[in-house]
Amino acid sequence: MDTEKLKDSVRGIQMREEMKEAVIADVKRRTAQTTDDHKRSGAGWRKNLAAAALVLAAVSAAAFPVSAFVDSLVKERMEMMPQAEKDAYVENIKNQMTEADGFTRAYSAQEEERYEEMARRYQAGTFPDKEVVQVENEKEAEDYEFCYVKPTSVFCLPERELTDEELLEIIDFMAKREYAYRENYEKENAEEIAKEEKQQEAEIEANVAGGGITEQQAIENAKQKLTEIFNITGEGFEWNSYYAEGEEEKAAYYCVNWTNFIGRQYYYFYIDADDGHMVSASYSGSDVHDIEPVAIEEARSRIPQLYRAAAEFEKKLIGGTYSSVYVYYLQYQDGTAGKGVRFYFAGEDQNAFSVAYTWDGLLYEAAEKSISGLEDGKERELWSGEGYRKAKEVFQKV
């Protein structure tokens, strides 16, 4: 898979910039395999790319825990899968023509709410009675109201509301596929993984010898920030951490992350490997990805309140000094704003502490960033999951 194709895939599942950079770096470092340059097929099918992060599992196990599914009942269900069933999931991933799942329509607001509820029930041990019907092509899919097309990785959804059983079937399908792929990845790449872990241990030892912090110290720092910023403990989540040497002028860091694959929630922390301070914290979940567009006038009316929240957050978390504050968001040609707003608390050196919210007030990122290169009115093209959309950057002093 070439780097630009990977970037497009990651854009499609709407990951944070820091997550995207880390994943691409890990793919370069951990994998040498290439895949056919497949193109999407199925004209006329409306495809809303899933936020389940399958693309990451399909190219690298680095950014997520290799031992998935913390819940014992779910883990037991995964371990009971026949080998033939696991092989079929892996073969399907290798042969599919897309890097992320698609759906013939978006979930309704009610379905989104019930999906979250079914995800919680699934983790507690409520499993579907049946499995999603899998078909080989779109022609065959016409015989079913609800099914999954294997080559294009598309879930064909009925026009009616999905039942709880059908939502459970989707969750179960994704969980089994994820588990099967990860297990296979570990087996096929055991030697490479062991070599990578040994190299990482040596890099960490050298970093500590040079005055840097240990991985455990980074984990403890991230745990504290997880509670302080997002008000959760990480209970019920898988967690993972790894060390990475900085590229170019970037400092080395530890990435510590908490993943609830079934619940579609991901928390990422980047901790400076030298002094242990938090470089960035981000949250990625369906409540961030699936928000409805906001009219530009409505978005602007919400800025004062969100700015007050950002200023209070910055004071509590950083308490630093800054010379200017800027507001940043995107304005699309259709009169809507991007999915959120970012405030930069900047110093004279162009470096800033950034706080980002969705327009409805959900904090999804806090990070050190540079404002160099940001320009009010600059035009951009961004991937929406179905095509590129033109937008203008709004970058102004508060």
Stockholm file with secondary structure:
# STOCKHOLM 1.0

chainA/1-398         MDTEKLKDSVRGIQMREEMKEAVIADVKRRTAQTTDDHKRSGAGWRKNLAAAALVLAAVSAAAFPVSAFVDSLVKERMEMMPQAEKDAYVENIKNQMTEADGFTRAYSAQEEERYEEMARRYQAGTFPDKEVVQVENEKEAEDYEFCYVKPTSVFCLPERELTDEELLEIIDFMAKREYAYRENYEKENAEEIAKEEKQQEAEIEANVAGGGITEQQAIENAKQKLTEIFNITGEGFEWNSYYAEGEEEKAAYYCVNWTNFIGRQYYYFYIDADDGHMVSASYSGSDVHDIEPVAIEEARSRIPQLYRAAAEFEKKLIGGTYSSVYVYYLQYQDGTAGKGVRFYFAGEDQNAFSVAYTWDGLLYEAAEKSISGLEDGKERELWSGEGYRKAKEVFQKV
#=GR chainA/1-398 SS CCHHHHHHHHHHTTCCHHHHHHHHHHHHHHCCCCCCCCCCCCTTCCCCCCSSCHHHHHHCSTTSCSSCCCSHHHHHHHHTSCHHHHHHHHHHHHHCSCSSCEESSCCCHHHHHHHHHHHHHHHTTCCCSSCCCEESSHHHHTTCSSEEETTTTEEECCSSCCCHHHHHHHHHHHHHHHHHHHHHHHHHTHHHHHHHHHHHHHHHHHHHHTTCCCHHHHHHHHHHHHHHHHCCCCTTCEEEEEEECCCTTCCCEEEEEEEETTTTEEEEEEEETTTCCEEEEEEEEHHHHTCCCEEHHHHHHHHHHHHHHHHHHHHHHTCCCCSEEEEEEEEETTSEECSEEEEEEECTTSEEEEEEEETTSCEEEEEEEECTTCCTTCEEEEECSSSEEEEEEEEEEC
#=GC SS_cons         CCHHHHHHHHHHTTCCHHHHHHHHHHHHHHCCCCCCCCCCCCTTCCCCCCSSCHHHHHHCSTTSCSSCCCSHHHHHHHHTSCHHHHHHHHHHHHHCSCSSCEESSCCCHHHHHHHHHHHHHHHTTCCCSSCCCEESSHHHHTTCSSEEETTTTEEECCSSCCCHHHHHHHHHHHHHHHHHHHHHHHHHTHHHHHHHHHHHHHHHHHHHHTTCCCHHHHHHHHHHHHHHHHCCCCTTCEEEEEEECCCTTCCCEEEEEEEETTTTEEEEEEEETTTCCEEEEEEEEHHHHTCCCEEHHHHHHHHHHHHHHHHHHHHHHTCCCCSEEEEEEEEETTSEECSEEEEEEECTTSEEEEEEEETTSCEEEEEEEECTTCCTTCEEEEECSSSEEEEEEEEEEC
//
